[in-house]
């Protein structure tokens, strides 16, 4: 964990609210990425409801 900086983490992933996810996906698409991969991570107890909800919210980004 100590080998991965916050800058690197935020370069490789969107961490935060859905607005950050939208910004990240739009930046990836602007760079030429045509099929961004969504892999939400959340609390295991809420994963069955939260992961599909997050994917739906980011699908139009």
N, C-alpha and C positions, 0 to 999 in steps of 0.2 A: 504494500500500500504506500509506503514512503517513497517508492521509486516513481510513482505517478503523481505529477503535480496537478494542482487545481486547474491550471491553464490547459494542460493536456486533456484532462477529464472533460472540461467544457468544450474543447475542440472536437472531441469524439462523440459527445452525447449531449442531449438536451436534458438538463436537470432543473426542475422547478415547475412552475405552473404551466397550464396548457398554452398560454401565450408564448412562453419560451419555446415550447415544442413547435408551435406554428412558425416562429422566427427561424428556428433551426432547420426545419424542413424546407422553408422557402429559400434559405441560404444554400442548402444542399442542391436544390433544384436550379438555382441561379448559377451554380458552379457546374451544372451539366448532369447531375444525377437524375435519372428518370424514374427510378423505382426505390425510393427510400424504404428502409426496413424499420418497422416500428416494433420495439420490444420493451413494453412498459414493465417496470419493476415496482412492486408494491408489497404491502403487508400480506403475508400468506393467508390470514383469515379473511381478507377482503378481496383477494385476487380474482375470484370467480365473477365478481361484479365490477370491480374497478378496472381490470385490464380491458375487457370489452368496451367499457364506457370510454376509457382513454383513447383507444383505437378509433372509435366512432368520432370522438371530438377532434382528432387530428387527421382524419381521413380526407378532409377537404383542404388541408393546408397545401 
